[in-house]
Amino acid sequence: MTIAPIDFASLLCSRLCHDLLSPIGALNNGLELLADENDPAMRQRCLELLGESARASANKLKFFRLAFGAAGGFGDAVDTREAQAAVTGLFGDNRRVSIGWMVDESQLPKGAVKVLLNLALIGGDALVRGGQLDIGAERVDEQVEIVIRAEGPRIILDEELRAALAGEGGDTPLTPRAAAAHLVHALVAERGGSLQVSPPDAPQLLFGAAFAA
């Protein structure tokens, strides 16, 4: 599947707006409630909810800045601690998803970090009832190898995302929901790599990517 850069940028913007709408909307609602509330206990609860929504908004922005944007400085590599913090922040308030971080490399190429974060995003979204999300990456000779495993009571990977990861889809228009999957495919293909996805009937959702460092 091919898509014009400007169209893909529009899809990413739509995805960002969709994911940020909920916490920012909660901030707006909380401020309205706070303005009309006189009970001290209720005002305190409103402030707590405002804090949670502000934290969720900031965490999402930090993650998307690294996963979609040009974060990580001007060099070719990104500190993996920054990537770990982005993943932990994104799923930190979602107590249904536990993160297993298995990346010993201190730095990874920017493209590899984007692949890792976007596959983690897709894997986490697939855990509709929560579960375990394990993230691993390492350098092997001149390659970077990434493995993402999602395990839980109910796993759903939309067929559109599966097709986008494989670079398929034909003439079907890409939707914002599949923007991360399209980005992963493009980054891996650009580096002459390969991407594997476990079959739909597998008990776990597995992503494996290998490409030139």
Secondary structure, 3 states (H helix, E strand, C coil): CCCCHHHHHHHHHHHHHHHHHHHHHHHHHHHHHHHHCCCHHHHHHHHHHHHHHHHHHHHHHHHHHHHCCCCCCCCCEEEHHHHHHHHHHHHHCCCCEEEEEEECCCEEEHHHHHHHHHHHHHHHHHECCCEEEEEEEEEECCEEEEEEEEECCCECCCHHHHHHHCCCCCCCCCCHHHHHHHHHHHHHHHCCCEEEECCCCCCCEEEEEEEEC
